[in-house]
Amino acid sequence: MGQSFNGYIHSDFSGIIGAQFQPANLAGSPYKYDISLVNANYFLTNNIAYIKSTETNRGFVRYLNDGQRFLHSNITLGGISGMATLRGDESIGFTYRMRAHGSAIDFSPEFITQMGRFTQPQFLNSQATNQSGKFATALWREYGLTYAKILKDDGFHRWKAGATFKLINPRGSAFLDIQDISYSTDNSGNTDLTNAELAFGYSANLNSFEQFDGTEKLDRLPDLIGNHFGFDFGLVYERVTFWEASKDENGTNRNRDIDYEFKLSASITDVGKMKFQYGSASTQSIGLLGNVNAENLDTLFSGIASFRGVADSLATVAQTSSLNGEYTVSLPTTLNLGYDYNFGNDFYLGAFARIDLTSLSKADYRLNYQHSLTISPRWEKEKKAIYAPLYINQQGAFHLGLAARYGAFTLGTQSLGSLLSSEPNTGSFFFSINISQLKANAKKPYCFGPSRGTSMTNTKRTPIYKRKKWIFF
């Protein structure tokens, strides 16, 4: 995915992790098997605020520039997952993950900038109309079962297809949907609301926590809510070419793990949606109460630490009602398109586009990835690799990533600038610990010792297609 394990996930060497982006990649995988013992991904980017440090404290500072505001975050923690190549041209995989995803889409800049500080001098004597924006977040557990197969391989053209069936267990969600907020602020900091049409809320399994409508501390995972289903599917075309076997440092022929000249891929991931019951403090406003006087909105909403508190305060100035029944939240459905070129000397260069498809979903609220493009140069050789992806999204946010793989360990960041900047607006990190076995150059013991009459074992690197079943391998 463009914002998950960026750079690494686009490679065939990513094994079971790469199935998240393109399930068809498991067919003809360079691995006999690949098992991820644990993996994690964290990525957050926005143009709402950045982190600023001073001699006395460290906190968030909101931007004052114009332009629609966005926020995107995704966090993934994966348990034991794995894939295996079967006989013939088939592969299977299993994935277990916990996922948290949040996305704010096109927030009007005035409201998101001034909220909570209407009385500051730079916002006096100002007016804002038709302020809008949507935000949704959700947490869920996910099991995935992947099947992939080579459909055709004539030695020059290779077609592969794959699909992942997902079992989704939600753990909670929250949302904010602002249709229209309009207001003006005088020179004393009092704000005259002229319209307030919005809805906000959360899933009913969060009612008991103090941040929502209860008294319990949020020190445990919320309860699971039923079973839902989702799926991914993908198609890959590879133009196979002949590469002469190179030699390693010992002079042994080293057969290539990746034998395509270039690859074209397309997949649709995270098709599906989750269903929730509205929480008891979920509220909608359809307009203002009559004869509402201008007042200090900073005071009206100060000190509030729960959804219930926001609902009660809003009811003093607006016509509000509780939201009841069920609502749906989309999975972050995307179309992923890719082109990858193999230079033949362990260097690769790929271009991968991610296109948000959640606008086609009939869900009430949407989780989404922004439209984005990733350029992914990388160097990969068996158990070693370096990745340097360049990522840009539809809002113009640009990130240079850096990652490395050595043996069982992969470690990287989607945004190197988030680690180097003194005022970052992005945070990112990912890692995976894998146990795997490559097919083409697997180390195999031969039961033929040297001519000294001993039973010593000689180790060679032998292509899988040259092994003989009738010898003691």
ABEGO torsion letter per residue (X at the ends): XAABGBGAAABAAAEAAAAAABAAAABGBABABBBBABBBBBBBBBAABBBBBBAABBBBBBBABBEBBBBBBBBBBBBBBBBBBBBEABBBBBBBBBBBBBBBBGBBAAAAAABGAAABAAABGBBBBGBBEBBBBBBBBBBBBBBBBBABBAGABBBBBBBBBBBBBBAEBBBBBBABBBBBBBAAGBBBBABBBBBBEBBAAAAABAABABABBBABBBBBBEBBBBBBBBBBBBBBBBBBBBBBAAGBBBBBABABABBBBBBBBGBEBBBBBBBAABBBBAEBBBGBBBBBAAAAABGBABAAAAAAAAAAABBBBBBBEBBBBBBBBBBBBBBBBBAGAGBBBBBBBBBBAAAABABABBBBBBBBBBBBBBBBBEABBBBBBBBBBAAGBBBBBBBBBBEABBBBBABAAAAABABBABBBBBBBBBBBBBAAABBBBBABBBAAGBABBBBBBBBAAABBAABBX
